Amino acid sequence: MKRAICLVAGGGPAGIMLGLLLARGGVEVIVCEKHADFLRDFRGDTVHPSTIKLLDELGLGAEFAQLPQSRLESFRLPTTGGETVDFGDFAALDPPYNYIAMIPQWDFLAFLVAHARREPSFTLLMETEVTSLLWQDEKVTGVTVRTSDGEESIEADLVVACDGRHSILRKQAGLFPRDYDVPFDVWWFRLPRHPDEQAEPANLVPSFAGRDIMLSIAREGFYQMAAFIPKGTDAQRRAQGVEPLRAMIARLRPDFADRVETLTSMDEVKTLDVRLDRLKRWHRPGLLCIGDAAHAMSPAGGVGINLAIQDAVATARILRNPLRAGTVTERDLEAVQQRRMMPTRIIQAMQRVLHRVVFQNGFQSGRAGPPRLMLFLARHVPGFRKLPARFIAFGPRPERAPDFARRPTD
C-alpha cells in the first residue's frame, strides 16, 4: 500500500501549487490527478499579479515570463456613445506586477509540475482518480483511488481535497456548501484573429445590447469569447442551433461579423455552469478542503485560480511543520480556514454585487450595461481606476511564499 504524509486530491492550480510548496518544505506529498493530461479547454487562464509575485519569490518568475502568454493591462467598459473607458488600469500599478498574464492553464500547470518533480518528496500520479475516503475512528486516514489497473488504497496523515466545485471528498465527509444565487451561465467559444490583428495588445472588453452580454479576450492567435445567458436556459438555447449565437455576435461585435461562419455548430460551444458557494467548515479530522472544493467562485473578475493558489500558499505555510512532526490537529486545519475565510467572503460579496447590478438587472430590464456610477468614477475621479485594478490583481489578503519554499534562482 502506498503512503504519504500528505495526499492531494486534484491536479489543478491549488493542488499542484500545494504539492510544490510542501515538497520544497521536505514533506512527502502525493498529488492524484484523474486525467491523463491537463488539456481541458476553457478553464481559467488568468494569472494575476499576486501569483506572478509568488512565482518570483519561489525563484520561478524569470522562466515563467518566457512562456508564451498575452499581457492584459486594462479592463475597459463600453459607453453609450460606442466608445470605451478604462475601468481597471493594471498598467498603473507598480511594475513589474502591473499586468495579468493570459496563459493556457495546461501550460501553467505543466510548468509548475516540471519544477515540483525536481523535489524528491513530490509524486504526481496521473490517471489516478480519488474515489473515496478511508476512515478509522472517525478520522480520515487516506483515500481509495481508481487507475487503469483497478482500485487501490493510499494512506496519508492528511488528505487535502482540491477536487473542484463538485468535490466528491467533501460530500463523503458530510461537508455541504451554502449556495448563492447566480443569474447566469457562460458559453465559451473561440473566434479566429486575422493576421493584421495579431499585434493588438491583450484586452478584455465586454459588450452589451438589450439583454445580451458578451465578453471578448484577445489571445495568442484567437479571441476567447464568453456569452452570458440566463441561468438554466442552456438546453433551450442550444436546441435553436448556432444561428442565434452568430446573430448575437454580429449584433454585439459588428467587427466580428466577418468570422461568425467559422462557428459551425453548438458542439464548439462549451457551457460553464456558474456556481457561487462556500463551506461553513472546511475540514474534518485528517481532511482539509481548499480552492473550489471549499468555495466555488464566479468567473466575474477572473479571480478563481489565484484565490485557490493563495489557499495553497497559506496551507503550506501553516501545516508544513505539523506535517513534518506528525502532529497535525483540527486546530491547525482550522487555522487555514480562518486565514482564508475573510478574503473568500469579501471576493464573493463583490461578485454577488456584480451579478445583481450587471447581469440580473440586464436580463430583467433589457438594458444590459455597466452602471452609470461606474462609468462616472472611471472617467472623472483621478486614481479610481487603480482601485479595482489593485483589488483584482492582489485581492484582500495576498499570501507570500513561505521561507522554506523560496529559491534565489531555479
MARPATI-41774 format. One record per residue (C-alpha): x, y, z; residue in one letter. Coordinates in Angstrom, 1 decimal. Layout:
BEGIN
X	Y	Z	a
...
This chain:
BEGIN
0.0	0.0	0.0	m
1.3	3.5	-0.9	k
1.7	6.0	1.8	r
2.4	9.7	2.0	a
2.4	12.3	4.7	i
0.1	14.5	2.6	c
-2.2	13.3	-0.2	l
-3.6	16.0	-2.5	v
-6.7	15.0	-4.5	a
-6.8	17.0	-7.7	g
-4.1	18.3	-10.0	g
-5.5	21.8	-10.6	g
-3.7	25.1	-9.7	p
-4.3	24.7	-5.9	a
-3.3	21.0	-5.8	g
-0.1	21.4	-7.9	i
1.0	24.5	-6.1	m
0.4	22.9	-2.7	l
2.4	19.9	-3.8	g
5.3	22.0	-5.0	l
5.4	24.1	-1.8	l
5.1	21.2	0.6	l
7.8	19.2	-1.3	a
10.1	22.1	-1.1	r
9.4	22.1	2.6	g
10.5	18.5	2.9	g
7.0	17.0	3.2	v
6.4	13.7	1.3	e
3.4	14.6	-0.8	v
1.4	12.6	-3.5	i
-0.9	14.5	-5.9	v
-3.5	12.4	-7.6	c
-5.0	13.7	-10.9	e
-7.7	11.7	-12.6	k
-7.0	12.8	-16.2	h
-4.1	11.7	-18.4	a
-3.1	15.3	-19.1	d
-4.1	18.9	-18.3	f
-5.5	19.6	-21.8	l
-9.0	20.8	-20.9	r
-10.1	23.9	-22.8	d
-11.9	27.0	-21.5	f
-10.5	26.8	-18.0	r
-9.5	29.9	-16.2	g
-6.3	31.2	-17.9	d
-5.6	34.4	-16.0	t
-2.5	34.5	-13.8	v
-2.8	37.7	-11.6	h
0.0	39.8	-10.2	p
-0.4	38.1	-6.8	s
0.6	34.8	-8.4	t
3.3	36.4	-10.6	i
4.8	37.9	-7.4	k
4.6	34.5	-5.7	l
6.5	32.9	-8.6	l
9.2	35.5	-8.3	d
9.5	34.6	-4.6	e
9.8	31.0	-5.5	l
12.6	31.7	-8.0	g
10.4	30.8	-10.9	l
9.4	34.3	-12.2	g
12.1	34.7	-14.9	a
11.3	31.3	-16.5	e
7.5	31.9	-16.3	f
7.9	35.2	-18.1	a
9.4	33.3	-21.0	q
6.3	31.1	-21.5	l
4.1	32.1	-24.4	p
1.4	34.4	-23.0	q
-0.5	37.6	-23.5	s
-0.4	40.6	-21.1	r
-3.7	42.1	-20.1	l
-3.1	45.7	-19.0	e
-6.6	47.1	-18.7	s
-10.2	46.3	-18.3	f
-12.4	48.6	-20.5	r
-16.1	49.3	-20.2	l
-18.3	50.5	-23.2	p
-20.2	53.8	-23.1	t
-23.5	54.6	-24.7	t
-21.6	56.6	-27.3	g
-19.9	53.5	-28.6	g
-16.5	54.3	-27.0	e
-14.8	52.5	-24.1	t
-13.3	53.8	-20.9	v
-10.6	52.2	-18.7	d
-12.3	50.8	-15.5	f
-9.3	48.8	-14.2	g
-5.9	50.1	-15.2	d
-3.4	47.4	-14.3	f
-0.7	49.2	-16.1	a
-0.9	52.0	-13.5	a
0.1	49.5	-10.7	l
3.7	49.4	-9.6	d
5.9	47.4	-12.0	p
6.7	44.6	-12.5	p
3.3	43.5	-11.2	y
1.3	45.7	-13.5	n
-0.4	43.2	-15.8	y
-2.4	40.0	-15.8	i
-0.8	37.1	-17.7	a
-3.1	35.2	-20.1	m
-1.7	31.8	-20.4	i
-3.4	28.4	-21.1	p
-3.9	26.6	-17.8	q
-2.3	23.4	-19.1	w
0.9	25.3	-19.9	d
0.9	26.8	-16.4	f
0.3	23.5	-14.7	l
2.9	21.7	-16.8	a
5.4	24.5	-15.8	f
4.7	24.0	-12.1	l
4.8	20.2	-12.3	v
8.2	20.3	-14.0	a
9.6	22.2	-11.1	h
7.8	20.2	-8.4	a
9.2	17.0	-9.9	r
12.7	18.2	-9.1	r
11.8	17.7	-5.4	e
12.5	14.1	-4.2	p
9.4	14.2	-1.9	s
7.0	15.1	-4.7	f
5.0	12.5	-6.6	t
2.3	13.1	-9.2	l
0.0	10.2	-10.2	l
-1.8	10.9	-13.4	m
-4.9	8.8	-14.5	e
-5.5	8.2	-10.8	t
-9.0	9.2	-9.7	e
-9.6	9.6	-6.0	v
-13.0	7.9	-5.4	t
-13.5	7.7	-1.6	s
-12.1	8.4	1.8	l
-10.6	5.9	4.2	l
-11.7	6.2	7.8	w
-10.5	5.0	11.2	q
-12.1	6.0	14.4	d
-13.9	9.0	12.7	e
-10.6	10.3	11.2	k
-9.6	10.3	7.6	v
-6.6	8.1	7.1	t
-6.2	8.1	3.3	g
-8.1	7.5	0.1	v
-9.2	4.9	-2.4	t
-8.1	5.6	-6.0	v
-9.1	4.1	-9.3	r
-6.4	3.5	-12.0	t
-6.2	1.5	-15.2	s
-5.0	-1.4	-13.1	d
-8.0	-1.3	-10.8	g
-8.6	0.1	-7.3	e
-6.0	0.6	-4.5	e
-5.7	2.5	-1.3	s
-3.2	5.2	-0.3	i
-2.7	6.1	3.3	e
-1.9	9.6	4.4	a
-1.6	11.7	7.6	d
-3.6	14.4	5.8	l
-5.8	14.4	2.8	v
-6.3	17.8	1.1	v
-9.4	18.0	-1.2	a
-8.6	20.1	-4.3	c
-11.1	18.2	-6.4	d
-13.1	21.2	-7.5	g
-16.6	22.6	-7.1	r
-18.2	19.2	-7.4	h
-15.9	17.7	-4.8	s
-16.5	14.0	-4.1	i
-14.4	14.1	-0.9	l
-16.2	17.0	0.8	r
-19.6	15.3	0.1	k
-18.3	12.0	1.6	q
-17.1	13.9	4.6	a
-20.5	15.4	5.2	g
-19.4	18.9	4.3	l
-22.1	20.7	2.3	f
-21.7	24.3	0.9	p
-24.1	27.1	1.1	r
-25.2	28.1	-2.4	d
-25.7	31.7	-3.5	y
-28.0	32.5	-6.4	d
-26.2	33.1	-9.7	v
-28.3	34.7	-12.5	p
-26.2	33.4	-15.4	f
-24.2	30.6	-17.1	d
-21.5	31.2	-19.6	v
-21.0	29.9	-23.2	w
-17.3	29.7	-24.0	w
-16.1	29.5	-27.6	f
-13.3	30.8	-29.9	r
-13.2	33.1	-32.9	l
-10.1	33.5	-35.1	p
-7.9	36.6	-35.1	r
-6.9	37.8	-38.6	h
-3.2	38.2	-39.4	p
-3.5	42.0	-39.2	d
-4.9	41.8	-35.7	e
-2.1	39.8	-34.1	q
-0.3	42.9	-33.0	a
-3.2	44.0	-30.8	e
-2.5	44.0	-27.1	p
-4.4	41.6	-24.9	a
-7.6	43.3	-23.8	n
-10.8	42.4	-22.1	l
-13.8	44.2	-23.5	v
-17.5	43.5	-22.5	p
-20.3	44.3	-25.0	s
-23.9	45.0	-24.1	f
-27.1	45.2	-26.2	a
-30.6	44.7	-24.8	g
-30.4	41.6	-22.7	r
-27.3	40.3	-24.4	d
-23.9	40.4	-22.7	i
-20.7	39.2	-24.3	m
-17.0	39.3	-23.4	l
-14.0	39.1	-25.7	s
-10.4	38.4	-24.7	i
-7.7	38.8	-27.3	a
-5.4	35.8	-27.0	r
-2.4	34.4	-28.9	e
-3.9	33.6	-32.3	g
-7.6	33.8	-31.4	f
-10.3	35.6	-29.5	y
-11.7	33.8	-26.5	q
-15.4	34.6	-26.3	m
-17.9	34.4	-23.4	a
-21.6	34.8	-24.0	a
-23.6	35.2	-20.8	f
-27.0	33.5	-20.8	i
-29.7	33.5	-18.1	p
-29.3	30.6	-15.7	k
-30.9	27.4	-16.7	g
-31.5	28.3	-20.4	t
-28.6	26.4	-22.0	d
-30.6	23.4	-23.3	a
-33.4	25.6	-24.7	q
-31.0	27.9	-26.5	r
-28.8	25.0	-27.8	r
-31.9	23.5	-29.4	a
-32.2	26.6	-31.6	q
-28.9	25.9	-33.2	g
-25.9	28.1	-33.9	v
-27.6	30.8	-35.9	e
-29.0	32.8	-33.0	p
-25.5	32.8	-31.4	l
-24.0	34.0	-34.7	r
-26.6	36.8	-34.8	a
-25.8	37.8	-31.2	m
-22.1	38.0	-32.0	i
-22.7	40.2	-35.1	a
-25.1	42.4	-33.1	r
-22.7	43.0	-30.2	l
-19.5	42.9	-32.1	r
-20.0	44.1	-35.7	p
-16.2	43.9	-36.2	d
-16.5	40.1	-35.7	f
-19.4	39.6	-38.2	a
-16.9	38.6	-40.9	d
-15.9	35.4	-39.0	r
-19.1	34.1	-37.4	v
-19.4	31.4	-40.1	e
-16.3	29.8	-38.6	t
-18.5	28.8	-35.7	l
-20.1	25.8	-37.4	t
-22.1	24.1	-34.6	s
-23.1	24.3	-31.0	m
-20.7	21.4	-30.4	d
-17.9	24.1	-30.4	e
-19.6	26.0	-27.6	v
-18.8	24.8	-24.1	k
-21.1	25.6	-21.2	t
-19.9	26.7	-17.8	l
-22.4	26.0	-15.1	d
-21.6	29.0	-12.9	v
-21.7	28.4	-9.2	r
-21.0	30.5	-6.2	l
-20.9	28.7	-2.9	d
-18.8	28.3	0.3	r
-18.4	25.7	3.0	l
-19.1	26.8	6.6	k
-16.5	24.3	7.7	r
-13.5	23.3	5.5	w
-12.2	20.3	7.5	h
-12.7	17.1	9.3	r
-10.0	15.2	11.3	p
-7.5	14.2	8.7	g
-9.2	16.2	5.8	l
-8.9	19.8	4.6	l
-10.8	21.3	1.6	c
-9.3	24.3	-0.2	i
-9.8	26.0	-3.6	g
-13.1	25.3	-5.4	d
-13.7	22.4	-3.1	a
-14.1	25.0	-0.2	a
-15.5	27.9	-2.2	h
-16.7	27.8	-5.8	a
-16.2	31.2	-7.4	m
-17.9	33.1	-10.2	s
-15.8	33.9	-13.3	p
-16.5	37.6	-12.5	a
-13.1	39.2	-12.1	g
-11.3	36.0	-13.1	g
-10.0	35.5	-9.6	v
-10.8	31.8	-9.0	g
-7.3	30.4	-9.9	i
-5.5	33.0	-7.9	n
-7.7	32.7	-4.8	l
-7.1	28.9	-4.9	a
-3.4	29.4	-5.2	i
-3.5	31.7	-2.2	q
-5.3	29.0	-0.3	d
-2.4	26.6	-1.2	a
0.2	29.0	0.0	v
-1.5	29.6	3.4	a
-2.0	25.8	3.7	t
1.7	25.0	3.1	a
2.9	27.7	5.4	r
0.6	26.8	8.3	i
0.8	23.0	8.0	l
4.4	22.3	6.9	r
5.8	22.0	10.4	n
2.9	20.0	11.9	p
3.1	17.6	8.9	l
6.8	17.1	9.3	r
6.3	16.4	13.0	a
3.3	14.2	12.5	g
1.2	16.3	14.8	t
-1.5	17.9	12.6	v
-4.6	18.6	14.6	t
-8.0	20.1	13.7	e
-6.8	23.3	15.3	r
-4.1	23.5	12.6	d
-6.7	22.9	9.9	l
-9.0	25.5	11.4	e
-6.1	28.0	11.3	a
-6.0	27.6	7.5	v
-9.7	28.2	7.2	q
-9.5	31.3	9.5	q
-6.7	32.7	7.4	r
-8.5	32.3	4.1	r
-12.2	32.8	5.0	m
-12.0	36.6	5.1	m
-10.7	37.1	1.6	p
-13.1	34.5	0.3	t
-16.1	36.3	1.8	r
-15.0	39.7	0.6	i
-14.5	38.5	-3.0	i
-17.7	36.5	-3.1	q
-19.6	39.6	-1.7	a
-18.2	41.7	-4.5	m
-19.1	39.1	-7.1	q
-22.7	39.0	-5.8	r
-22.9	42.7	-6.2	v
-21.7	42.5	-9.8	l
-24.1	39.7	-10.5	h
-27.0	41.8	-9.3	r
-26.2	45.2	-10.8	v
-24.8	44.0	-14.2	v
-26.2	40.6	-15.1	f
-29.5	40.2	-13.2	q
-30.5	43.8	-13.9	n
-29.6	43.5	-17.6	g
-31.6	40.2	-18.1	f
-34.7	41.6	-16.3	q
-34.7	45.2	-17.6	s
-33.5	44.6	-21.2	g
-30.9	47.4	-20.7	r
-27.7	45.5	-20.0	a
-24.7	47.6	-19.4	g
-22.4	48.9	-16.7	p
-24.0	51.1	-14.1	p
-23.6	54.9	-14.8	r
-21.9	55.4	-11.5	l
-19.1	53.0	-12.5	m
-18.6	54.9	-15.8	l
-18.6	58.3	-14.0	f
-16.0	57.2	-11.4	l
-13.8	55.7	-14.1	a
-14.0	58.9	-16.2	r
-13.8	61.7	-13.7	h
-12.3	60.5	-10.4	v
-8.5	60.7	-10.5	p
-6.9	57.4	-9.4	g
-10.2	55.5	-9.2	f
-9.2	53.1	-12.0	r
-6.3	51.9	-9.9	k
-8.6	50.7	-7.1	l
-10.5	47.9	-9.0	p
-7.2	47.0	-10.7	a
-5.4	46.5	-7.4	r
-8.3	44.6	-5.9	f
-8.4	42.2	-8.9	i
-4.6	42.0	-9.1	a
-3.9	41.1	-5.5	f
-7.1	40.5	-3.6	g
-7.8	41.5	0.0	p
-5.2	39.2	1.6	r
-2.3	38.2	-0.7	p
-0.1	35.4	0.6	e
3.7	35.5	0.5	r
5.8	32.4	-0.3	a
7.0	30.7	2.9	p
10.7	31.0	3.6	d
11.3	27.2	3.3	f
10.0	27.2	-0.3	a
11.9	30.2	-1.6	r
14.8	29.8	-4.1	r
17.0	32.7	-5.3	p
17.0	31.2	-8.8	t
15.7	28.0	-10.3	d
